[in-house]
Amino acid sequence: MRRQPGITRAEAARRQGLSTGSATEIVSRLRRLSLVDEVPAPSGARGRPTSVLVPHPDGPVVLAIDLRHNGWESAYALLDGEPKPLASGAVAGQDPGRVVARLASAVARARRRFGGRLRAVSVAVAATVRDSRVVQFDTFRWEDVDLAGIVTGGLPLLVGNDATLAGVAEARRGAAKAARTSLHLTVLVGVGGILVVDGAPVAGATGAAGEFGHLPFGDPSSECPSCGAKGCWDLQVDGRALARLLGDPAPPDPYRYTTEVIAAAEGDDWARAAVAHVAGALGRGIAGLVNAYDPEVVTLGGLGPQLVGTAEEAFQNSYRQGLMRFRRGSPPPIIAAAYRQDGPLRGAIELGLDLVVCEAGLSAWSAEQGPGHRTTGSAGRVDRPRTVPQELVTGSEMYEASHRARNQEHQEQRKSNGNKRAEAPR
């Protein structure tokens, strides 16, 4: 259902090489477990009336939270992975303890609403993340803030960098879904991203990989005020770079400053030249990453597409000149991300659902669906106590779970392809 919304039972059976009878039996079992339901297909389709597979309305739920430089928002999703908005709030000027308390309240409200159906909480943060800890959040000047306190009672918590999770969303359901290996970059306050292989992020030992903005692609004499390293690429590709080029003081909100300069570039030669300089720095850095990682496609989110669109020639020249010679004939295309606003939220949902649909997650859910089991979600229905203990999921464990889930999907796809070949006329 995640890979192909609106799939019919017959098509799912064909892909898995199942007979009609087997498919009917399996769907019935999944319906009894409150995992899958069938509803009439949208009207207007040709042929006989049919039905499509959808998430069961009383099925598992994942809560996702996106913590950004200017606020936070939350959404929940069923097994199809489509985010449904829940709540939002501001965080500017608040200390870490207050923010964690607000997020904990949002999780508690979701748990009261969904009861035992809530299977995981997945958080995207515009910061450097290691396991459940925010080790560096430039906008709020946070260091070593633990987010584990936003959940209680053994509910699994996953925490990931926002650009990493946006890359997951693009690779699985967005602009890079046709590619096996993709590189994603997001330009907001600085630049971050991730390499995604077979739908799973290559996120390092603790989930902190992808801090591309702290590669030494910039001026080696400049010390990064965020991390202490010298020559960080971050300082060349966002509002701070534009301000230096235009002789302005460092902006308190580099994201907003960048949008203002881009808007002014149409009629202001100085602004246009500054954007071209920054777009060139972005193109050179992407070329270096392409040389290192060999992706099939590069997706660009945040303010990246606007920078490129304003200074296309400068960007493309720098990109091609920075590529190794053998790549220049057919360089990986750089395309705008499909999910400009909610990519991190969608990626957080994807990895949360990986936990739900893995073997251990489905076994835990099935164990709770015994006689007399009741869930919240309908009037007069309540939740019974949880019977399967669950705990914090570290960053490395989260991405390992993602790899296992994707490997299982690829095995199923290979099986489906084998069935198609067997059915083909000889």
N, C-alpha and C positions, 0 to 999 in steps of 0.2 A: 504493500500500500504506500510505503514511503517512496519507493523507486518509481512507481507508476500509479498515481492517484486515479481512481475510477476503474481499476482493473476488474474484469469479470471473473467469476469462478471458473468458467471454461478456459479463459486465457491463462489464469494461474495454473490450472491443471495441465494445460499444454506445455507450459514452460517447465514444469517439474516432472513431466513425463508420467502423469497420473491418469488413471481411468476416470470416467465420469462418476462411477460409484464411489471410488476412493476419495475423490475430491468432495463429494457430497458428505461423506462420513466425516472427513477431517474438518470441514467447515462447521458441521453440526457440533463437533466436539469443541472447537474454538469458540463457538457461540455460547455453549454451556459454561465455558471458562471465562466468559465476559471479555474476550479478546477481540473477536471479529463479529461483525453483523453484515447483513445484506439489505440493500435498499433498492428501490426501482431506479433504473438508469434515467438520466435526464431525458425529458421528452424531446422528440425531434430526430432521434436516431433512427437509421434505417433498419429494416428487418423486424424480426419478432421482438416483442417487449422482453427486456432482460433486466437483470439486477447487477449491481456492482458491490464489491467488497469495501467496507468502511470500518473504522474502529468502532468497537462496541461502546455505546454511550456510558456504560458503567465500568469501562476498562481502566487500565493503568494510566496514570497521569505523571508527567514530568513538569516541574516548575523551573523556569529559566529566569535569570536576573542579569541585566546588562548595567554595569556600573561604569559611567563615563565621566568625562571631565566636567560636564555640566548637569549631571543628575543621574537618576537611575530609573529603570522601568522593569516590570516583570510581566511574564506571560506564561500560560500553561499550554500543554499540547497533549493530545492523545497519540495513539500509535502511528498516525499518518504524519506527525511531525509539524503540522501547521500551527503556528503560534496564535494564541488568542489572548489579547491584552487583559491584564488584571489590574495593575496599579503602577504608579510612578511617583517620583518625589525629587526634591532638590537636595544637594549635598554641599554646595559651595560654602566654604568657611566653617564647616563642621568638623569636630575632631573625630578620629577613627572610632572611638567608643560609641559616640552618638550614631554614627552611620551604621555600624554593626548592629546596634540596638534597633534601628529602624528597619533594617533588612530582616532581622530576626522576627520583628512584629509582622512583616509581610509574609514570611514563611509560616508563622503561626496561624495567620488568617487563612492561608491556603490550606493548611492542614486541617483546620476546623471545617472548611468547605468540602474537602475531598476525602478526609479520613485516611483509611488504609490504602485507598487508590493512589495516593501520592507516593511514588516510589523513589524519587531522587530529586535533588535540588542541584542545578547546574548554573554556575556563575561565570559571566564574562567580565573581565576587568581591564580597563585601559591602562595597564601597568605591567611591570615585570612581576611574574608570578612563579613561585617555587612551592610545589605541593599546594597546601591550603593557605599559604602566606603571601601577602603582597609585600615584596621586598623593596620595591621602589615605585612610587606613584608620584610623578613629577608635579602634576597639577596641584595636588593637595599637600605635597611635601611629606607624604607618608613613607615610613621605612619600617619594615618588619612588622606588619599588621596581620594578625591571624584572623581569618574569616570563619574559623571552625565554629565560633559561637553563634552563628546565625541558624544553626540547626540543633535540635535536641532529640532525644529518644532513639538514637541510632539511625536516623534517616541519612542515607548516603548523600555526601556533599562533594561536588566536583567543582574545581576552580581552574579557570584557564584565561590566558591572555586574549583580549578581544580580537586582535588581528589574526591570531592562530585559529580561533573559532570561526571567524568570518571566512578564512581560507577553507575550513572544513565544509562550510555551507556552500561555497562556490564549487568545490570539487564534487560534492555529492548531488547537489540539486540545482546549481547555478551555472555560471558561464563556463566553467571548466568540467562539467559533468561528463563530457565525451573523452576526456584525457585521463590517462592512467597516472601521469606525473605532472603536477601543476605547481606553479609558484604563485603565491598571493602576497600582495603588498597593500598596506593601508596607510595613507598619508593623512594624519590629523595634527596632533602636536608631536612632531617627529614622524618617523616611519617605522612600522613593524610589519611582520608577515610570517609566513611559514611555507615550507615545502610539504606538499601533500602527495602521498603515494598510495594508490589503490583506495582513496577515500580516507586514509588515516594520516594524521599529522606526524611529521618527523620532529618530535618536540624535545628530544634530549633526555638525559637521565632523570631530571626532576620536573620536566615540563616547562623549563625556562628558555628553550631555544627560540629562534626567530627574532631576536632583538637586533634586527638588521640596522636599525638606526644608530647602533653603537659600534658598527664596523668603522675602521679608520679610513673612510673614503673622503674625509674633509681635510681642513687645514691642520697639520700636525702640531702647530704652535698654539692652537686653541684648546683649552680644557673645557670639557663638557660640564656645565653646572649641575647636571642631573646625576651623572654616574661617576665623574672624576677622571674618566679616560680622556685622552687627547686625540683630536682629529675626528670626532664622531660625525657620521653622515647626517644625523639628525639636524645638526646646526646649519646644514646647507640646503635643506629641502622643505622648510616650513616657514611660518610667519617670522621667526627670529632672523632667518637669512634675508627675507624681504626687507625687514626693518633696517638691518645693517646697510643693505644696498641703497636704500632710500634715505639714509641718514636720520632715521627715527630711533627713539629709545626702544629698548626691548619691550614688546607688547605684553601686557598682563594676560591676554588671551590670544595666543598665536593663531588658533583656528579662526577666530572671528577676524583677526587682522588679515589673514590670507584671503578670506572671502572678499574683504573690502578692496584689497589691492587687485585681485582678479577682476572685480567689477569695474575698477577704475582704468584697467589696462586698455579698454576699448578706445578711450579718448585721451589717454595720458601716455606720452612716449616714455617717460621715466618709469612709470609703473609697468608698462609693457616690456621694457628692457630688463627690469628686475625679475619679472615672471619668467622671461626667456632664460635668464641666468640660472634660476632655480630649477626650471624644467630640464635644462641641460645637465645639471648635477644629478637630478633624478634619473635621467636616461643613462648616464655613465655608471651609476651605481647598479641599476638593474642589469646592465650589460655584464658587470662583474659577477653578479649572482647567477645569471644565465650561464656564464662560462664555468662557474663552480658546480651548479646543480643539474644542468642539462634538462630543463623542463620542456614539456611539449607546448605549454601555453603559460602565459603570465596574465593574471587577473589583477586589476588595479582598482582599489576602492578609496573611500574617503574623498579627499580633495584632489586625489591624483588625476582622475579624468578631467577635472576642470583646469588643472595646471597644464596638462597635455593639450587640451583643446584650445587653450589660449596661446600656446607657443609650440605648436605641432612640429614645425621645422627644426627648431632648436632641440627639442626632445629627440626626434628621430635621428638627427645627425649625430648627437652624442651617443645614442644607443648603438647605432651601427658602427661607429668608430671605436667603441669600447669592446665590441665583440671580437672573438678570435676569428681569423680570416676564414677558416672553413665554415663558420656559422653564417657568414654574411649573405650567402646566396639564398638561404631559406631560414631566416631567424625565427625563433618562436614568436608568434603573434602576441601583442600586448593588447588586451581587451578590457573594457570597463566591466567592473563587477556587476552581477545581476542584482545583488542585494546591497544597495548603497546604504540604507538606513538600519535594517534589522539583521544584517549578516551575523554579527556576534550572537544575537539572541537565537537565531536559527541554528548556528553551529553548536551553541550550548545545548539546545534541545536534541540535536543529533547525537551528541555523545552521551547525554542522559538516557536517551532511548536505547543506545547500545547496551547499557547496563540492564535495562528492562528486558530486552529480547535475547540476551545471551542465555546460555543453558541454565546457569545458576539463577538468573533473574526470573526466567519462566518457571523454573521448579519452585521457587519461593512463592510466586503468584499462585500457581496451581495448588500448592499446599494449603493456601488460605481460602480456596474456593470449595470447601467441603460442604456437607449438608448443614443447613441452618446459617450459612455465612450471609452476612448482610453488609452492604457498603453504603456510604453516604451518597448523596446526589439526587435522591428523590424524597418527597415528603414522607415523613414517618419512618425513614430507613436510617439505621445507625451503623457504626463501624464496630466490629468485634476486635478484641486485642490482637496485636500482631503476634505471629507465632515464629517468625523467622528473624533472628537478630541481624542487624545491618550496621555498618559503621562508616567512618570517614574513608573516602577513596582519595589517595594521594594523586598528585599530578602524573607520576610515572605509571601508576596502576590504571588511571583513567585512560591514558593513551594505549596501554597494553590491551585493555578491554576493547578499545576501538579497533585495534589491529585484529584481535580475535574475531570480532563481529564482522569486519570486512572480509577476512579470510573465509569465513563461513559463507558469506554472500557470494564470493567469487567461486567457491566450490559448487554452490548451487547453480551459478550461471554457467559454469563449464558443463555441468550435468545437463542443463537445459540445451546448451549448444550441441552436446552429443546426441540428445534426442532428436533435435532438428535434422542433424546430418543423417541419422538412421532412417528418418521419415522421408528424406529427399529421394526422388526417383533416380534410379541408376541408369 
